[in-house]
Amino acid sequence: MDFSVVDLSEEDRVFQHELREFLRTVVTEEVIARDRETGENFDEGVHMALGDAGYLAADYRRAADGGFSAVRRRIWDLEIGRAHTPWFHWGTTAMVAHTVEQFASPDLVDDVVPGVISGRLRLCLGYTEPEGGSDVATCKTRAVREADGSTWIINGSKMFTSNAQNAQYVFLITNTDPAAPKHKSLTMFLVPLDAPGVEIQPLRTIDGDRTNITYYSDVRISDRYRVGDVNAGWSVLRGALDAEHGTGERADDGLQKIAVMTEHITVMADAVDRIAATVATPDAAGRRRIDDGSVAYRLGRGIARMEAAMSTPGMFGRVAIAQTMREVSPDLMDILGAAAALPTGTVGAADDGGAEYVFRLAGPTGIYGGTLEVFRNMIAQHALGLGRPDYSPPR
């Protein structure tokens, strides 16, 4: 990996300054507090402001089509994270929209993509099912085509349909041929969430985030909402899954996003900065906790692990980030003492609840987009060339 410093041109420095000022204006303390309270990971005012300013379009498009250059895209990713922008769902929307552009009918592309770029339309994922776990190919949600071929009827349910309450469409994986092998029975649809028969029920995770269970009861949609060929959904889905997992081809310039979930460990890095300042501040008796050897050792070890995780690319970084957050956050809370268990906004909370929030965030970070066990198996098979895991009981 190339750790050399990138020299910014004067134009790129101006871009970075303007972006920072823009984010400082729209991502206010009130926005961040409301996001922590609601767990939405989305703010419509911020999202629409970014769309109106042209930032969404620049992030969505390739450089050759008028989008960010590689340097500006890297600046964009870093500044968005540093500002604690309620942002996690834009990546999903952009990923699905790119898939729609590639596989859907021209009229559906014309309906969806301009709205995505403006910020008016948001898209979410309908993959996981209540009994399906991380293997989305075991899909039981059924889509049945009516005799005239123009309409589909969908029945089923999906778990963890995050941001459905703020989205207009769900990218839904369905089973259209139960008799076929599981990877040849799937068809993808972009289902309008205001269609009759769609029900969205909120579900809270341990870190306070809101996700959803979505139900589809005799939902009738036109064939124009189909994305890709019938029973060819796995081919449509693979590219989107690679993007979600961070396993796609990486550019040689080293400027692309290091790994999936870097936004989460950026939150941890900010908390660590505050914790380091806290333990280095003398108490009423003039004592500093950092002068205790065990405190200095554990804090230093945690920072070293965090820096290593933040520099680990691809699916390796996906595992390193989540595992580091899970293992280091309890140490951070222990260093601060009992007051570290108090959440943000509570009187007496150590570091204003930063360590407590990271501790709660760490658990789901190892589940989003697939569990750590799934990613470790992917590393074993695709990076190390090992065989498929055998989960059968020992003989």
C-alpha positions as CSV (number, residue, x, y, z in Angstrom):
1,M,0.0,0.0,0.0
2,D,1.2,3.5,-0.9
3,F,1.2,5.8,2.2
4,S,2.7,8.7,0.4
5,V,1.2,12.2,0.8
6,V,-1.0,13.5,-2.0
7,D,-0.2,17.1,-2.9
8,L,-3.4,18.9,-3.6
9,S,-3.7,21.4,-6.3
10,E,-4.9,24.9,-5.5
11,E,-8.2,24.0,-7.1
12,D,-8.6,20.9,-5.0
13,R,-7.7,22.8,-1.8
14,V,-10.5,25.3,-2.6
15,F,-12.9,22.4,-3.2
16,Q,-11.9,20.9,0.2
17,H,-12.4,24.2,1.9
18,E,-15.8,24.9,0.3
19,L,-17.0,21.4,1.1
20,R,-16.0,21.7,4.7
21,E,-17.8,25.0,5.0
22,F,-20.9,23.6,3.3
23,L,-21.0,20.6,5.6
24,R,-20.4,22.8,8.7
25,T,-23.5,24.8,7.6
26,V,-25.8,21.9,7.0
27,V,-24.6,19.1,9.4
28,T,-25.2,21.1,12.5
29,E,-25.0,19.9,16.1
30,E,-28.8,19.7,16.1
31,V,-28.7,17.4,13.1
32,I,-26.1,15.1,14.7
33,A,-28.0,15.0,18.0
34,R,-31.3,14.3,16.2
35,D,-29.6,11.5,14.2
36,R,-28.2,9.9,17.4
37,E,-31.6,10.2,19.0
38,T,-33.7,8.7,16.1
39,G,-31.1,6.3,14.8
40,E,-32.2,7.2,11.2
41,N,-28.7,7.6,9.8
42,F,-30.5,10.0,7.4
43,D,-31.5,13.6,7.3
44,E,-33.7,14.7,4.5
45,G,-32.7,18.4,4.8
46,V,-29.0,17.5,4.6
47,H,-29.7,15.1,1.7
48,M,-31.7,17.6,-0.3
49,A,-29.1,20.3,0.3
50,L,-26.3,18.1,-1.0
51,G,-28.5,17.3,-4.0
52,D,-29.3,21.0,-4.7
53,A,-25.6,21.8,-4.5
54,G,-24.7,19.2,-7.1
55,Y,-22.7,17.0,-4.7
56,L,-24.9,13.9,-5.1
57,A,-24.6,14.2,-8.9
58,A,-20.8,14.6,-8.8
59,D,-20.5,11.6,-6.4
60,Y,-22.8,9.4,-8.5
61,R,-21.2,10.1,-11.9
62,R,-17.8,8.8,-13.1
63,A,-15.1,11.4,-13.6
64,A,-15.4,11.0,-17.4
65,D,-19.1,11.9,-17.1
66,G,-18.6,15.0,-15.1
67,G,-18.3,13.4,-11.6
68,F,-15.6,13.9,-9.0
69,S,-12.0,13.2,-10.0
70,A,-10.2,10.5,-8.0
71,V,-8.7,13.1,-5.7
72,R,-11.9,15.0,-5.1
73,R,-13.8,11.7,-4.5
74,R,-11.3,10.8,-1.8
75,I,-11.6,14.3,-0.2
76,W,-15.4,13.9,-0.4
77,D,-15.4,10.5,1.4
78,L,-13.1,11.8,4.1
79,E,-15.0,15.1,4.8
80,I,-18.4,13.5,4.8
81,G,-17.2,11.1,7.5
82,R,-15.4,13.7,9.5
83,A,-18.5,15.9,9.6
84,H,-20.5,12.9,11.0
85,T,-23.0,13.4,8.2
86,P,-26.1,11.2,8.5
87,W,-25.1,9.4,5.4
88,F,-24.9,5.6,5.5
89,H,-27.8,5.1,3.1
90,W,-26.6,7.2,0.2
91,G,-24.2,4.4,-0.8
92,T,-27.1,2.0,-1.0
93,T,-29.2,4.4,-3.1
94,A,-26.3,5.0,-5.5
95,M,-25.4,1.3,-5.7
96,V,-29.0,0.3,-6.6
97,A,-29.4,3.2,-9.1
98,H,-26.2,2.1,-10.9
99,T,-27.6,-1.4,-11.1
100,V,-30.9,-0.1,-12.4
101,E,-29.0,1.9,-15.1
102,Q,-27.3,-1.3,-16.2
103,F,-30.2,-3.8,-16.2
104,A,-33.6,-2.1,-16.1
105,S,-35.7,-0.8,-19.0
106,P,-35.0,2.7,-20.3
107,D,-38.2,4.1,-19.0
108,L,-37.6,2.9,-15.5
109,V,-34.0,4.4,-15.7
110,D,-35.5,7.7,-16.8
111,D,-38.0,7.6,-13.9
112,V,-35.5,6.8,-11.2
113,V,-31.9,8.1,-11.9
114,P,-32.7,11.9,-12.2
115,G,-34.6,11.7,-8.9
116,V,-31.7,9.9,-7.2
117,I,-29.2,12.5,-8.3
118,S,-31.4,15.4,-7.1
119,G,-31.9,13.7,-3.8
120,R,-35.7,13.4,-4.3
121,L,-35.7,9.6,-4.6
122,R,-34.0,7.2,-2.2
123,L,-33.6,3.4,-2.6
124,C,-33.2,0.6,0.0
125,L,-32.4,-3.1,-0.1
126,G,-34.8,-6.0,0.3
127,Y,-32.5,-8.9,0.6
128,T,-32.4,-10.7,4.0
129,E,-35.4,-12.7,5.1
130,P,-36.5,-13.6,8.7
131,E,-35.1,-17.2,8.3
132,G,-32.6,-16.6,5.6
133,G,-29.6,-15.1,7.4
134,S,-26.7,-13.9,5.2
135,D,-27.5,-16.3,2.3
136,V,-29.8,-14.1,0.3
137,A,-30.1,-16.9,-2.4
138,T,-32.4,-18.9,-0.1
139,C,-35.1,-16.3,-0.9
140,K,-38.7,-17.4,-0.1
141,T,-40.5,-14.1,-1.1
142,R,-42.5,-15.1,-4.2
143,A,-43.3,-13.2,-7.3
144,V,-45.9,-14.7,-9.6
145,R,-46.5,-13.4,-13.1
146,E,-50.1,-13.0,-14.2
147,A,-51.3,-14.7,-17.4
148,D,-51.1,-11.5,-19.5
149,G,-47.4,-11.1,-18.5
150,S,-47.7,-7.4,-17.6
151,T,-48.2,-7.7,-13.8
152,W,-46.5,-9.5,-10.9
153,I,-48.0,-10.4,-7.5
154,I,-45.5,-10.4,-4.7
155,N,-45.9,-12.0,-1.3
156,G,-43.3,-12.4,1.5
157,S,-41.2,-10.5,4.0
158,K,-37.8,-9.0,4.5
159,M,-35.7,-8.2,7.5
160,F,-33.3,-5.3,8.0
161,T,-34.8,-3.1,5.2
162,S,-32.9,-0.1,6.5
163,N,-34.1,3.3,5.5
164,A,-37.4,2.0,4.0
165,Q,-39.2,4.7,6.0
166,N,-37.2,7.4,4.0
167,A,-37.1,5.6,0.6
168,Q,-39.4,5.5,-2.3
169,Y,-38.3,2.1,-3.8
170,V,-37.0,-1.2,-2.4
171,F,-34.6,-3.3,-4.5
172,L,-36.3,-6.6,-3.9
173,I,-35.0,-10.1,-4.5
174,T,-37.8,-12.6,-5.2
175,N,-38.2,-16.2,-6.0
176,T,-39.9,-16.7,-9.4
177,D,-39.2,-20.5,-9.9
178,P,-39.3,-22.5,-6.7
179,A,-38.5,-25.7,-8.6
180,A,-35.2,-24.3,-10.0
181,P,-31.8,-24.3,-8.2
182,K,-31.6,-21.4,-5.8
183,H,-29.2,-19.3,-7.9
184,K,-31.4,-19.8,-11.0
185,S,-34.8,-19.0,-9.4
186,L,-34.3,-15.3,-8.5
187,T,-35.7,-12.2,-10.1
188,M,-35.0,-8.6,-9.0
189,F,-37.6,-5.8,-8.8
190,L,-37.6,-2.1,-7.9
191,V,-40.8,-2.1,-5.9
192,P,-42.5,1.3,-5.1
193,L,-42.9,1.4,-1.3
194,D,-46.2,3.2,-1.6
195,A,-47.8,0.3,-3.4
196,P,-50.9,-1.2,-1.8
197,G,-49.9,-4.3,0.3
198,V,-46.5,-3.0,1.4
199,E,-46.1,-2.6,5.2
200,I,-43.1,-1.2,7.0
201,Q,-42.6,-1.9,10.7
202,P,-39.7,-0.3,12.6
203,L,-37.0,-2.4,14.3
204,R,-34.4,-1.0,16.7
205,T,-30.9,-2.4,16.9
206,I,-28.8,-2.4,20.1
207,D,-26.9,0.7,19.0
208,G,-30.1,2.7,18.7
209,D,-30.3,2.6,14.9
210,R,-33.6,2.1,13.2
211,T,-34.0,-0.6,10.6
212,N,-37.3,-2.2,9.4
213,I,-39.2,-5.4,8.8
214,T,-41.1,-5.1,5.5
215,Y,-44.1,-7.2,4.5
216,Y,-45.5,-7.7,1.0
217,S,-49.0,-9.0,0.8
218,D,-50.4,-9.4,-2.7
219,V,-48.4,-6.4,-3.9
220,R,-49.2,-5.9,-7.6
221,I,-46.6,-4.2,-9.7
222,S,-46.1,-3.7,-13.4
223,D,-43.4,-5.7,-15.3
224,R,-41.7,-2.4,-16.0
225,Y,-40.4,-2.5,-12.4
226,R,-38.4,-5.7,-13.1
227,V,-34.6,-5.2,-13.1
228,G,-33.0,-7.8,-15.4
229,D,-34.3,-11.0,-16.9
230,V,-36.6,-13.4,-15.2
231,N,-34.7,-15.9,-13.1
232,A,-31.5,-14.1,-13.8
233,G,-31.5,-12.1,-10.6
234,W,-28.3,-13.5,-9.3
235,S,-26.4,-12.0,-12.3
236,V,-28.1,-8.7,-11.5
237,L,-27.3,-9.0,-7.8
238,R,-23.7,-10.0,-7.9
239,G,-22.3,-6.6,-8.8
240,A,-24.4,-4.9,-6.1
241,L,-23.3,-7.5,-3.6
242,D,-19.6,-6.9,-4.5
243,A,-20.1,-3.2,-4.0
244,E,-21.8,-3.7,-0.6
245,H,-19.1,-6.1,0.5
246,G,-16.3,-4.0,-0.8
247,T,-14.9,-6.9,-2.9
248,G,-14.8,-5.2,-6.3
249,E,-11.7,-4.4,-8.3
250,R,-9.6,-1.7,-6.8
251,A,-8.0,1.2,-8.7
252,D,-4.2,1.5,-8.8
253,D,-4.1,5.1,-7.7
254,G,-4.8,4.2,-4.1
255,L,-7.3,7.0,-3.7
256,Q,-10.5,5.0,-3.4
257,K,-12.2,4.4,-0.2
258,I,-10.1,2.1,2.0
259,A,-12.9,-0.3,3.0
260,V,-16.6,-0.6,3.7
261,M,-17.5,0.7,7.1
262,T,-14.7,3.3,7.3
263,E,-17.4,5.8,8.4
264,H,-18.0,3.8,11.5
265,I,-14.4,3.7,12.7
266,T,-14.1,7.4,12.0
267,V,-16.7,7.8,14.7
268,M,-14.5,5.7,16.9
269,A,-11.4,7.8,16.0
270,D,-13.2,11.0,17.1
271,A,-14.2,9.3,20.4
272,V,-10.6,8.2,21.0
273,D,-9.3,11.8,20.5
274,R,-11.7,13.0,23.2
275,I,-10.8,10.1,25.5
276,A,-7.1,10.8,25.1
277,A,-7.7,14.5,26.1
278,T,-9.8,13.4,29.1
279,V,-7.2,11.1,30.6
280,A,-4.4,13.6,30.0
281,T,-6.3,16.3,31.9
282,P,-5.4,16.6,35.6
283,D,-8.1,16.0,38.2
284,A,-8.7,18.2,41.2
285,A,-5.7,16.6,43.0
286,G,-3.5,17.2,40.0
287,R,-3.4,13.5,38.9
288,R,-3.7,12.4,35.3
289,R,-5.0,9.0,34.5
290,I,-2.6,8.7,31.5
291,D,0.3,8.6,34.0
292,D,-0.9,5.2,35.1
293,G,1.1,2.7,33.1
294,S,-1.8,0.4,32.5
295,V,-4.0,3.2,31.2
296,A,-1.2,4.5,28.8
297,Y,-0.6,0.9,27.6
298,R,-4.2,0.1,26.9
299,L,-5.0,3.4,25.3
300,G,-1.9,3.1,23.1
301,R,-2.6,-0.4,22.1
302,G,-6.2,0.6,21.2
303,I,-5.0,3.5,19.1
304,A,-2.5,1.3,17.3
305,R,-5.1,-1.3,16.5
306,M,-7.5,1.4,15.3
307,E,-4.9,3.0,13.0
308,A,-4.0,-0.5,11.6
309,A,-7.7,-1.2,10.9
310,M,-8.3,2.2,9.3
311,S,-5.4,1.4,6.9
312,T,-6.5,-2.1,5.9
313,P,-8.2,-2.3,2.5
314,G,-11.1,-4.2,1.0
315,M,-12.8,-7.1,2.7
316,F,-9.8,-7.4,5.0
317,G,-10.5,-3.9,6.3
318,R,-14.2,-4.8,6.6
319,V,-13.3,-7.5,9.2
320,A,-10.5,-5.5,10.8
321,I,-12.7,-2.4,11.4
322,A,-15.6,-4.3,13.0
323,Q,-13.3,-6.6,15.1
324,T,-11.2,-3.7,16.3
325,M,-14.3,-1.7,17.3
326,R,-15.7,-4.7,19.2
327,E,-12.5,-5.5,21.1
328,V,-11.2,-1.9,21.8
329,S,-14.4,-0.2,22.8
330,P,-14.8,-2.1,26.1
331,D,-11.2,-1.1,27.0
332,L,-12.0,2.6,26.3
333,M,-15.0,2.4,28.6
334,D,-12.9,0.7,31.3
335,I,-10.3,3.4,31.1
336,L,-12.9,6.1,31.6
337,G,-14.6,4.3,34.4
338,A,-18.3,3.9,35.4
339,A,-19.3,7.3,33.8
340,A,-18.4,5.9,30.4
341,A,-21.7,3.8,30.5
342,L,-23.7,7.0,30.4
343,P,-25.0,8.0,26.9
344,T,-24.5,11.3,25.0
345,G,-26.4,14.2,26.6
346,T,-26.5,12.7,30.1
347,V,-25.2,14.7,32.9
348,G,-21.9,13.3,34.1
349,A,-21.3,11.2,31.0
350,A,-17.6,10.7,30.3
351,D,-16.4,12.1,27.0
352,D,-20.1,13.0,26.3
353,G,-21.0,9.3,25.8
354,G,-18.6,8.8,22.9
355,A,-17.2,5.5,24.1
356,E,-20.6,4.2,25.1
357,Y,-21.9,4.9,21.6
358,V,-19.0,3.2,19.9
359,F,-19.5,0.2,22.2
360,R,-23.1,-0.1,21.0
361,L,-22.2,0.6,17.4
362,A,-19.5,-2.1,17.3
363,G,-21.9,-5.0,17.5
364,P,-24.1,-4.2,14.4
365,T,-21.0,-3.1,12.5
366,G,-20.0,-6.7,12.4
367,I,-23.4,-7.7,10.9
368,Y,-24.2,-5.0,8.3
369,G,-23.9,-6.3,4.8
370,G,-23.0,-9.8,6.1
371,T,-21.6,-11.1,9.3
372,L,-17.9,-11.2,10.1
373,E,-18.0,-15.0,9.7
374,V,-19.3,-14.6,6.1
375,F,-16.4,-12.2,5.3
376,R,-13.8,-14.4,6.9
377,N,-15.1,-17.3,4.7
378,M,-14.9,-15.0,1.7
379,I,-11.3,-14.1,2.5
380,A,-10.4,-17.8,3.0
381,Q,-11.9,-18.8,-0.3
382,H,-11.3,-15.9,-2.6
383,A,-8.1,-14.4,-1.2
384,L,-6.3,-17.5,0.3
385,G,-7.6,-20.1,-2.1
386,L,-9.0,-22.4,0.6
387,G,-12.0,-24.7,0.2
388,R,-15.6,-24.1,1.1
389,P,-16.2,-24.3,4.9
390,D,-17.6,-27.6,6.1
391,Y,-20.2,-27.1,8.9
392,S,-21.2,-30.8,9.2
393,P,-20.8,-32.3,12.7
394,P,-17.5,-34.1,13.4
395,R,-17.5,-37.8,12.5
